[in-house]
Amino acid sequence: MIYIILVFILVLLDQISKYIVDKNFFEGDTIGVLTDFFHFTYVKNRGIAFGMFQGKLDVISIATVIAIVAIAYYLYKGRNKMSLLEKLGFTFVLAGAIGNMIDRIWRGFVIDMIDFRGIWSFVFNLADVWINIGVVLILLDYFFAEKKKKK
């Protein structure tokens, strides 16, 4: 139950952030928070990560729904066997996938706004952050498990 609540909270934070940007910015607007390093920039992403597959909303949506169902099923079936890190990792990935899927269904595009210009040229959102946190947690779990096997 705690993981369902966590997914709900993470999706809610993602959607609130996107709502705020959508209501207060025009597409392309940017506000520098840390000059030449961090900005809030309103981008409408009609693709997936790093702007790939622009305009392929139908294929992306089908793949995302399959991923959401598969992750939810995997979490449910493995909940008693998984470590805390693995459960948290898949929970974060699930929340991110749901957050971006809501945008694709509701708006026809994903709202991105987090813009670290000092690191790369891609703009992303909290759902993307959740997915990346989840992947890191899953990888950490894997490496810790491998380390235990070797001992």
BALO-178582 format. One record per residue (C-alpha): residue number from 1; residue in one letter; x, y, z. Coordinates in nm, 4 decimals. Last residue first. Layout:
<rs>
<r n="NUM" res="A" x="X" y="Y" z="Z"/>
...
</rs>
This chain:
<rs>
<r n="151" res="K" x="3.1115" y="-1.2957" z="-0.0452"/>
<r n="150" res="K" x="3.0669" y="-1.2833" z="-0.4241"/>
<r n="149" res="K" x="2.6899" y="-1.3192" z="-0.4011"/>
<r n="148" res="K" x="2.6699" y="-1.0254" z="-0.1584"/>
<r n="147" res="K" x="2.8534" y="-0.8006" z="-0.4082"/>
<r n="146" res="E" x="2.6153" y="-0.9076" z="-0.6822"/>
<r n="145" res="A" x="2.3166" y="-0.8151" z="-0.4633"/>
<r n="144" res="F" x="2.4696" y="-0.4748" z="-0.3841"/>
<r n="143" res="F" x="2.5332" y="-0.4168" z="-0.7560"/>
<r n="142" res="Y" x="2.1760" y="-0.5132" z="-0.8500"/>
<r n="141" res="D" x="2.0244" y="-0.2978" z="-0.5767"/>
<r n="140" res="L" x="2.2364" y="-0.0035" z="-0.6857"/>
<r n="139" res="L" x="2.1207" y="-0.0581" z="-1.0452"/>
<r n="138" res="I" x="1.7549" y="-0.0645" z="-0.9369"/>
<r n="137" res="L" x="1.8051" y="0.2520" z="-0.7290"/>
<r n="136" res="V" x="1.9748" y="0.4300" z="-1.0216"/>
<r n="135" res="V" x="1.6937" y="0.3255" z="-1.2573"/>
<r n="134" res="G" x="1.4330" y="0.4553" z="-1.0143"/>
<r n="133" res="I" x="1.6091" y="0.7893" z="-0.9697"/>
<r n="132" res="N" x="1.6206" y="0.8209" z="-1.3492"/>
<r n="131" res="I" x="1.2508" y="0.7432" z="-1.3856"/>
<r n="130" res="W" x="1.1601" y="0.9886" z="-1.1075"/>
<r n="129" res="V" x="1.3688" y="1.2618" z="-1.2747"/>
<r n="128" res="D" x="1.1877" y="1.1989" z="-1.6039"/>
<r n="127" res="A" x="0.8561" y="1.2365" z="-1.4234"/>
<r n="126" res="L" x="0.9924" y="1.5575" z="-1.2700"/>
<r n="125" res="N" x="1.0481" y="1.7164" z="-1.6114"/>
<r n="124" res="F" x="1.3092" y="1.7386" z="-1.8893"/>
<r n="123" res="V" x="1.4943" y="1.9857" z="-2.1103"/>
<r n="122" res="F" x="1.7942" y="1.8618" z="-2.3073"/>
<r n="121" res="S" x="2.0935" y="2.0804" z="-2.3996"/>
<r n="120" res="W" x="2.3462" y="1.9333" z="-2.1600"/>
<r n="119" res="I" x="2.5368" y="2.0108" z="-1.8361"/>
<r n="118" res="G" x="2.5605" y="2.3893" z="-1.8037"/>
<r n="117" res="R" x="2.2241" y="2.4377" z="-1.9661"/>
<r n="116" res="F" x="2.0417" y="2.2478" z="-1.6938"/>
<r n="115" res="D" x="1.6811" y="2.2981" z="-1.8114"/>
<r n="114" res="I" x="1.3951" y="2.1538" z="-1.6096"/>
<r n="113" res="M" x="1.0732" y="2.2488" z="-1.7918"/>
<r n="112" res="D" x="0.9273" y="1.9643" z="-1.9948"/>
<r n="111" res="I" x="0.5563" y="1.9292" z="-2.0694"/>
<r n="110" res="V" x="0.4707" y="1.6053" z="-2.2477"/>
<r n="109" res="F" x="0.2506" y="1.6154" z="-2.5572"/>
<r n="108" res="G" x="-0.1049" y="1.5273" z="-2.6662"/>
<r n="107" res="R" x="-0.2440" y="1.7186" z="-2.3677"/>
<r n="106" res="W" x="-0.4446" y="1.4696" z="-2.1642"/>
<r n="105" res="I" x="-0.3271" y="1.1365" z="-2.3119"/>
<r n="104" res="R" x="0.0379" y="1.2291" z="-2.3635"/>
<r n="103" res="D" x="0.0476" y="1.4253" z="-2.0390"/>
<r n="102" res="I" x="-0.1007" y="1.1395" z="-1.8360"/>
<r n="101" res="M" x="0.1564" y="0.9086" z="-1.9962"/>
<r n="100" res="N" x="0.4374" y="1.1333" z="-1.8708"/>
<r n="99" res="G" x="0.3229" y="1.1035" z="-1.5104"/>
<r n="98" res="I" x="0.2446" y="0.7316" z="-1.5430"/>
<r n="97" res="A" x="0.5948" y="0.6536" z="-1.6715"/>
<r n="96" res="G" x="0.7510" y="0.8616" z="-1.3954"/>
<r n="95" res="A" x="0.5427" y="0.6961" z="-1.1244"/>
<r n="94" res="L" x="0.6285" y="0.3486" z="-1.2563"/>
<r n="93" res="V" x="1.0010" y="0.4271" z="-1.2659"/>
<r n="92" res="F" x="0.9835" y="0.5578" z="-0.9063"/>
<r n="91" res="T" x="0.7977" y="0.2476" z="-0.7876"/>
<r n="90" res="F" x="1.0415" y="0.0233" z="-0.9777"/>
<r n="89" res="G" x="1.3318" y="0.1748" z="-0.7884"/>
<r n="88" res="L" x="1.1524" y="0.1766" z="-0.4537"/>
<r n="87" res="K" x="1.0738" y="-0.1926" z="-0.4857"/>
<r n="86" res="E" x="1.4312" y="-0.2683" z="-0.5934"/>
<r n="85" res="L" x="1.5799" y="-0.0674" z="-0.3079"/>
<r n="84" res="L" x="1.3504" y="-0.2317" z="-0.0514"/>
<r n="83" res="S" x="1.4534" y="-0.5766" z="-0.1704"/>
<r n="82" res="M" x="1.2161" y="-0.7836" z="-0.3792"/>
<r n="81" res="K" x="1.0774" y="-1.1257" z="-0.2844"/>
<r n="80" res="N" x="0.7496" y="-1.0281" z="-0.1179"/>
<r n="79" res="R" x="0.6606" y="-0.7621" z="-0.3762"/>
<r n="78" res="G" x="0.7470" y="-0.9836" z="-0.6702"/>
<r n="77" res="K" x="0.3989" y="-1.0377" z="-0.8125"/>
<r n="76" res="Y" x="0.2762" y="-0.6840" z="-0.7446"/>
<r n="75" res="L" x="0.5935" y="-0.5090" z="-0.8541"/>
<r n="74" res="Y" x="0.6179" y="-0.7171" z="-1.1719"/>
<r n="73" res="Y" x="0.2505" y="-0.6524" z="-1.2509"/>
<r n="72" res="A" x="0.2905" y="-0.2771" z="-1.2005"/>
<r n="71" res="I" x="0.6066" y="-0.2795" z="-1.4125"/>
<r n="70" res="A" x="0.4404" y="-0.4770" z="-1.6927"/>
<r n="69" res="V" x="0.1245" y="-0.2618" z="-1.6916"/>
<r n="68" res="I" x="0.3263" y="0.0610" z="-1.7020"/>
<r n="67" res="A" x="0.5598" y="-0.0736" z="-1.9725"/>
<r n="66" res="I" x="0.2684" y="-0.1885" z="-2.1923"/>
<r n="65" res="V" x="0.1018" y="0.1514" z="-2.1480"/>
<r n="64" res="T" x="0.4292" y="0.3227" z="-2.2384"/>
<r n="63" res="A" x="0.4807" y="0.1125" z="-2.5531"/>
<r n="62" res="I" x="0.1261" y="0.1885" z="-2.6715"/>
<r n="61" res="S" x="0.1688" y="0.5590" z="-2.5965"/>
<r n="60" res="I" x="0.5042" y="0.5814" z="-2.7744"/>
<r n="59" res="V" x="0.3653" y="0.4099" z="-3.0849"/>
<r n="58" res="D" x="0.0632" y="0.6410" z="-3.0976"/>
<r n="57" res="L" x="0.2590" y="0.9563" z="-3.0103"/>
<r n="56" res="K" x="0.5127" y="0.9159" z="-3.2922"/>
<r n="55" res="G" x="0.5360" y="1.2936" z="-3.3450"/>
<r n="54" res="Q" x="0.8943" y="1.3202" z="-3.2238"/>
<r n="53" res="F" x="1.0579" y="0.9775" z="-3.1898"/>
<r n="52" res="M" x="1.3555" y="1.1053" z="-2.9874"/>
<r n="51" res="G" x="1.3353" y="1.4340" z="-2.7960"/>
<r n="50" res="F" x="1.6028" y="1.3355" z="-2.5430"/>
<r n="49" res="A" x="1.3601" y="1.0923" z="-2.3833"/>
<r n="48" res="I" x="1.0300" y="1.0505" z="-2.5647"/>
<r n="47" res="G" x="0.8475" y="1.2377" z="-2.8383"/>
<r n="46" res="R" x="0.5927" y="1.5188" z="-2.8595"/>
<r n="45" res="N" x="0.7850" y="1.7310" z="-2.6102"/>
<r n="44" res="K" x="0.6323" y="2.0724" z="-2.5452"/>
<r n="43" res="V" x="0.9057" y="2.2857" z="-2.3893"/>
<r n="42" res="Y" x="0.8679" y="2.5534" z="-2.1218"/>
<r n="41" res="T" x="1.2081" y="2.6525" z="-1.9842"/>
<r n="40" res="F" x="1.2973" y="2.6810" z="-1.6155"/>
<r n="39" res="H" x="1.6652" y="2.7601" z="-1.6165"/>
<r n="38" res="F" x="1.9870" y="2.6293" z="-1.4610"/>
<r n="37" res="F" x="2.3452" y="2.6931" z="-1.5781"/>
<r n="36" res="D" x="2.3954" y="3.0106" z="-1.7820"/>
<r n="35" res="T" x="2.2542" y="3.2238" z="-1.4999"/>
<r n="34" res="L" x="2.1294" y="3.0224" z="-1.2031"/>
<r n="33" res="V" x="1.7525" y="3.0633" z="-1.1966"/>
<r n="32" res="G" x="1.7179" y="3.1820" z="-1.5549"/>
<r n="31" res="I" x="1.3564" y="3.1981" z="-1.6644"/>
<r n="30" res="T" x="1.2592" y="3.0592" z="-2.0026"/>
<r n="29" res="D" x="0.9607" y="3.0972" z="-2.2302"/>
<r n="28" res="G" x="0.9690" y="2.8623" z="-2.5312"/>
<r n="27" res="E" x="0.6034" y="2.7632" z="-2.5030"/>
<r n="26" res="F" x="0.4227" y="3.0298" z="-2.3055"/>
<r n="25" res="F" x="0.4604" y="3.0216" z="-1.9311"/>
<r n="24" res="N" x="0.2381" y="3.0635" z="-1.6237"/>
<r n="23" res="K" x="-0.0467" y="2.8152" z="-1.6729"/>
<r n="22" res="D" x="0.1563" y="2.5401" z="-1.8442"/>
<r n="21" res="V" x="0.4473" y="2.5789" z="-1.6000"/>
<r n="20" res="I" x="0.2215" y="2.5541" z="-1.2950"/>
<r n="19" res="Y" x="0.0320" y="2.2580" z="-1.4446"/>
<r n="18" res="K" x="0.3589" y="2.0773" z="-1.5214"/>
<r n="17" res="S" x="0.4797" y="2.1188" z="-1.1622"/>
<r n="16" res="I" x="0.1431" y="2.0033" z="-1.0293"/>
<r n="15" res="Q" x="0.1494" y="1.6984" z="-1.2598"/>
<r n="14" res="D" x="0.4945" y="1.5891" z="-1.1435"/>
<r n="13" res="L" x="0.4133" y="1.6413" z="-0.7758"/>
<r n="12" res="L" x="0.0878" y="1.4437" z="-0.8200"/>
<r n="11" res="V" x="0.2663" y="1.1603" z="-1.0007"/>
<r n="10" res="L" x="0.5182" y="1.1380" z="-0.7144"/>
<r n="9" res="I" x="0.2462" y="1.1455" z="-0.4481"/>
<r n="8" res="F" x="0.0353" y="0.8785" z="-0.6233"/>
<r n="7" res="V" x="0.3355" y="0.6518" z="-0.6813"/>
<r n="6" res="L" x="0.4297" y="0.6889" z="-0.3126"/>
<r n="5" res="I" x="0.0739" y="0.6036" z="-0.2056"/>
<r n="4" res="I" x="0.0807" y="0.2910" z="-0.4245"/>
<r n="3" res="Y" x="0.4193" y="0.2018" z="-0.2747"/>
<r n="2" res="I" x="0.2861" y="0.2378" z="0.0805"/>
<r n="1" res="M" x="0.0000" y="0.0000" z="0.0000"/>
</rs>
